[in-house]
């Protein structure tokens, strides 16, 4: 019988398994590389006033900028600025939405001016906090815009503006008033960053001063507009009062004249004229009645005389207003000063037409004391109504000066050359 052989199983290998590399966790990403999660607020609105739309848009823009520009290594006090930014943005949005007063006040209708000032001042505060909070890279990128903002709202001899221009030149920013010489070599980027960190507090305070100056310009504009508006209302009330007086007491201030020729007089009023008559004490003539002139005026005057005179003067003032439109420039200010100046001319024209005829009736102008027809009376009312331009022209000039102060952003004043 044949022997069978069996193959023993292979002995386990005594060799050590190949070494395996230890698995290590990837290093954590630096804080500035982590994906930040930020919930962007909705813009809000729409609202029914243009400046409120602009406020909501600017608030949303600044909110996103503040979240994006936060430094990668926040300082211990940055939380204070972040909280202040949130509160200023909330206040600006409340102003844009015209939230109720706290505490509530009754009969507070005219709130547009205070709301504009609240929105503007809070947005300016957010921009100042943002310059304090952001990295030097962001501030450096904003320097050309900040330089123009400072030059627009601070006078050339202001030491704050001069200091800001010095910082801008130190950063190598070209100023149209003081251009850098071709041989001047601009600073390196590390030097610019060091300058920003060194001068940051000055930059922020000077920019905030320029924003406050811009706000004061708008406050002066609003104050002047309010004076013009109140004057317009008072002149309109005066014109209405004169018209009502003419309706109920037409003989109190009659706009009538009594031209006399060959001893025969005729009472001429804006809307009617009397039959020829001989005044008391005159030489009687056949076919002509002798009457007291006061009785004739009372019979001839009409309750609509003053209304007609004022309407003619107002029409002439409207023509003068339309002619003055060619000299009105567009404006980005929110207070409607050109409209207020135009509205002032209308009641002023009605008043000057009345006063001009009153002076003529009192023989203040020699040779023009006795108008012959109603058409002549209305023609002179037209002339005096248009003549209101002589008085309101001075107000127009003052308004243009105030507007030019606010429009300074379009024409920054040149600085004196550095010594």
SVG drawing of the C-alpha trace seen along z (x, -y; Angstrom):
<svg xmlns="http://www.w3.org/2000/svg" viewBox="-80 -177 93 179">
<polyline fill="none" stroke="black" stroke-width="0.4" points="0.0,0.0 1.5,-3.2 2.2,-5.7 0.6,-9.1 2.3,-12.3 0.6,-15.3 1.8,-18.8 1.8,-20.7 0.2,-24.1 2.6,-27.0 4.0,-28.3 3.0,-31.8 5.5,-34.4 7.5,-35.8 8.3,-38.9 6.7,-42.2 3.9,-43.7 4.9,-46.8 4.6,-49.9 1.6,-52.1 1.7,-55.9 -0.2,-57.4 -3.4,-59.1 -3.5,-62.7 -6.3,-65.2 -5.8,-68.2 -4.8,-71.3 -7.7,-73.7 -8.1,-76.5 -7.1,-79.9 -10.0,-82.1 -9.9,-84.4 -10.2,-81.4 -13.3,-79.9 -16.5,-80.4 -18.4,-83.1 -22.1,-82.7 -23.8,-86.0 -27.5,-86.5 -28.1,-89.5 -31.0,-91.6 -33.6,-92.6 -33.4,-96.1 -37.0,-96.9 -39.6,-99.1 -40.7,-100.2 -41.4,-103.6 -43.1,-106.6 -40.3,-109.2 -37.1,-109.2 -34.6,-109.9 -36.1,-107.1 -35.4,-104.7 -31.9,-105.9 -31.5,-105.5 -32.7,-101.9 -30.4,-101.1 -27.4,-102.7 -28.2,-101.0 -28.2,-97.6 -24.9,-98.4 -23.2,-99.5 -24.4,-96.4 -22.9,-94.1 -19.7,-96.2 -19.3,-96.0 -19.8,-92.2 -17.3,-91.8 -14.7,-94.3 -14.4,-92.9 -10.7,-92.2 -9.6,-88.5 -8.2,-89.0 -10.8,-91.1 -9.7,-93.3 -11.3,-93.1 -13.2,-96.4 -14.5,-95.5 -17.7,-94.1 -18.6,-97.5 -18.3,-99.0 -20.2,-96.1 -23.1,-96.7 -23.1,-100.4 -23.2,-99.8 -26.3,-97.6 -28.0,-100.2 -27.2,-103.1 -28.5,-101.1 -31.7,-100.3 -32.2,-104.0 -31.6,-104.9 -34.1,-102.3 -36.7,-103.5 -36.3,-107.1 -36.7,-105.8 -39.9,-104.0 -41.1,-107.0 -41.7,-105.0 -43.9,-106.6 -42.4,-109.0 -41.1,-107.8 -42.7,-109.2 -45.7,-109.7 -46.6,-113.3 -49.9,-114.5 -50.2,-116.9 -46.7,-116.2 -47.2,-116.4 -44.1,-118.0 -41.4,-115.4 -39.5,-115.2 -36.6,-117.4 -35.9,-115.6 -36.2,-112.3 -33.7,-113.2 -31.3,-114.4 -31.8,-111.3 -31.1,-109.0 -28.1,-111.0 -26.4,-111.4 -26.8,-107.7 -25.4,-106.6 -22.5,-109.0 -21.8,-107.4 -21.8,-103.9 -19.3,-105.0 -17.0,-106.4 -17.3,-103.1 -16.6,-101.1 -13.3,-103.0 -12.3,-102.2 -13.3,-98.5 -12.0,-97.6 -8.5,-96.5 -5.9,-98.9 -6.4,-97.6 -10.0,-98.8 -9.2,-102.2 -6.4,-102.6 -8.8,-101.9 -11.3,-104.5 -8.7,-107.3 -9.3,-108.9 -13.0,-109.1 -12.5,-110.3 -10.1,-113.0 -12.7,-114.4 -15.3,-114.3 -13.1,-116.3 -12.2,-118.8 -15.9,-119.3 -17.1,-120.2 -14.2,-121.7 -12.7,-125.1 -9.2,-125.2 -7.8,-127.0 -9.3,-124.4 -6.4,-122.7 -8.3,-119.4 -8.4,-119.5 -4.8,-120.5 -3.8,-117.6 -5.9,-115.1 -4.2,-116.3 -0.8,-115.8 -1.8,-112.2 -3.0,-111.7 0.3,-112.9 2.1,-110.7 0.2,-107.8 1.1,-108.8 -2.5,-109.8 -2.4,-112.4 -4.2,-115.6 -5.3,-117.7 -4.4,-120.8 -0.9,-119.5 0.2,-116.9 3.2,-114.8 6.3,-115.6 7.5,-113.0 10.7,-112.4 8.8,-111.6 8.8,-107.9 5.6,-106.7 5.8,-104.8 5.8,-101.0 2.8,-99.0 4.1,-98.1 4.8,-101.8 1.2,-102.7 -0.2,-100.1 1.9,-101.4 0.8,-105.0 -2.8,-103.9 -2.5,-102.3 -0.5,-105.2 -3.0,-107.9 -6.2,-106.0 -7.7,-108.0 -7.0,-111.2 -8.5,-109.9 -11.7,-108.9 -12.1,-112.1 -11.5,-114.3 -13.9,-112.4 -16.5,-112.6 -16.0,-116.3 -16.5,-116.7 -19.8,-114.6 -21.0,-116.9 -20.2,-120.0 -22.2,-118.5 -25.1,-117.9 -25.0,-121.5 -25.1,-122.7 -28.3,-120.8 -29.7,-122.1 -29.1,-125.7 -30.7,-124.9 -33.8,-123.4 -34.0,-126.4 -33.9,-128.9 -36.5,-126.8 -38.8,-126.9 -38.5,-130.7 -39.4,-131.0 -42.3,-128.6 -43.7,-130.4 -43.4,-133.7 -45.2,-132.3 -48.1,-131.1 -48.3,-134.5 -48.4,-136.3 -51.0,-134.0 -53.2,-134.6 -52.7,-138.3 -53.8,-138.2 -56.9,-136.1 -57.7,-138.5 -57.6,-141.4 -59.9,-139.6 -62.4,-138.8 -62.3,-142.4 -63.1,-143.5 -66.1,-141.1 -67.7,-142.2 -66.5,-145.9 -65.9,-146.9 -65.9,-150.6 -63.2,-150.3 -60.3,-150.3 -61.8,-150.8 -59.4,-150.4 -61.2,-153.2 -60.0,-156.3 -61.9,-159.5 -60.4,-161.2 -61.8,-164.6 -61.9,-166.6 -63.6,-169.9 -65.3,-169.7 -66.9,-166.3 -65.7,-163.3 -66.1,-159.6 -65.4,-156.9 -63.4,-154.0 -63.1,-150.8 -61.4,-147.5 -64.7,-145.9 -67.0,-148.8 -67.2,-152.6 -69.9,-155.2 -71.7,-157.6 -70.1,-161.1 -71.1,-163.5 -70.2,-166.8 -68.6,-166.7 -70.1,-168.8 -68.9,-172.4 -68.3,-172.1 -69.8,-174.3 -73.3,-172.8 -73.7,-171.7 -76.8,-170.8 -77.5,-167.0 -74.9,-166.1 -75.9,-165.3 -74.2,-166.8 -73.3,-164.1 -71.1,-163.5 -68.1,-161.5 -68.3,-159.2 -71.8,-158.2 -70.7,-157.5 -67.8,-155.3 -70.2,-153.4 -72.5,-152.8 -69.7,-151.8 -67.4,-149.7 -67.8,-145.9 -67.2,-143.2 -65.0,-141.4 -62.6,-144.3 -59.9,-143.3 -60.2,-139.7 -59.7,-140.7 -56.7,-142.9 -55.0,-140.2 -55.7,-137.5 -54.1,-139.7 -51.1,-140.3 -50.8,-136.6 -50.9,-135.8 -48.1,-138.2 -46.1,-136.7 -46.7,-133.2 -45.2,-134.4 -42.2,-135.8 -41.8,-132.5 -41.9,-130.6 -39.2,-132.9 -37.1,-132.4 -37.1,-128.6 -34.3,-129.0 -32.0,-130.1 -32.8,-127.2 -30.2,-124.5 -30.9,-120.9 -30.2,-120.0 -29.9,-116.8 -31.0,-118.4 -34.2,-117.0 -35.9,-120.2 -37.4,-121.6 -36.0,-125.1 -36.4,-126.1 -40.1,-125.2 -40.5,-127.3 -38.9,-130.3 -41.1,-129.9 -44.2,-129.6 -43.3,-132.8 -43.6,-134.8 -47.3,-134.1 -48.9,-135.7 -46.2,-138.4 -47.4,-139.3 -51.0,-139.6 -49.9,-141.9 -47.7,-144.1 -50.5,-144.6 -52.8,-145.8 -50.1,-148.0 -49.0,-149.5 -52.5,-150.6 -53.0,-151.9 -50.0,-154.1 -51.2,-155.4 -54.7,-156.1 -53.0,-158.1 -51.2,-160.2 -47.8,-158.9 -46.7,-158.8 -47.3,-162.2 -49.1,-162.0 -50.5,-158.5 -53.1,-159.3 -56.1,-159.2 -56.4,-156.1 -59.0,-156.5 -60.4,-153.0 -60.7,-149.7 -58.3,-148.2 -55.6,-150.6 -56.2,-149.7 -55.8,-145.9 -52.7,-146.7 -51.0,-148.4 -52.0,-145.6 -50.2,-143.3 -47.1,-145.5 -47.0,-145.7 -47.6,-142.0 -44.6,-141.3 -42.6,-143.9 -42.6,-141.6 -39.4,-140.2 -37.6,-143.3 -38.3,-142.1 -38.0,-138.4 -34.8,-138.6 -32.9,-139.2 -34.4,-136.2 -33.6,-134.1 -30.0,-135.2 -29.8,-134.3 -31.4,-130.9 -28.8,-130.3 -26.0,-131.0 -27.4,-128.5 -27.8,-125.9 -24.2,-126.5 -22.9,-125.8 -24.6,-122.4 -23.5,-121.7 -19.9,-122.2 -19.5,-118.4 -19.4,-119.1 -16.8,-121.8 -14.3,-121.3 -12.4,-124.5 -8.7,-124.4 -6.4,-124.3 -3.6,-126.9 -0.2,-125.6 1.9,-124.0 4.8,-126.1"/>
</svg>
